């Protein structure tokens, strides 16, 4: 394998999983976060980042190996921008619905 195939090569080889886990635990402890494993943290991060790029929850659930999208909804957190846009759209729809109801009276 060539060093370019890895994100963080050291002397032409990837860092070991135990080294990455140790660094993860050190950073997590310094940040005073719950004891989340490297595997869980990176899996959650991938799901969240993919959701923020507007991939479907179905696609994300298949990618991370969930049996249904309900599991994926728990792990993928939508970006505030997307939530605000959805709220605006709902408000506009309810405004138009209220105006059409008033004009029917």
C-alpha positions, 0 to 999 in steps of 0.5 A, a space after each residue: 500500500 502507498 502512503 497516499 492511501 491513508 489520511 494520516 500516514 506515519 513513515 509510509 504506514 497508517 497509524 494503528 487502531 490502538 494509537 487512534 483509540 488512545 488519542 481519541 480517549 485523550 481528546 474526549 477526556 480533555 473535552 470532558 465528554 461522555 465515554 463514547 468509543 472511537 467507533 461510535 463517535 466516528 460512526 455518528 459523525 459520518 451519519 450526521 455529516 452525510 445527513 447535513 449534505 442532504 442524503 436520504 436517511 434510507 441511504 445513510 441507514 444502509 451505509 452505517 448498517 442500520 436495519 431501519 431509518 428510525 435508528 438513523 434518525 437517532 444518530 444523524 443530527 440535522 444542521 440548524 440551517 436545514 431545520 430553520 428552512 423547514 420551519 420557514 416552509 411550514 410557517 409559509 404553508 400555514 400562513 397560506 392555508 389560514 389566508 385561504 380559509 379566511 377568504 372562503 368565509 
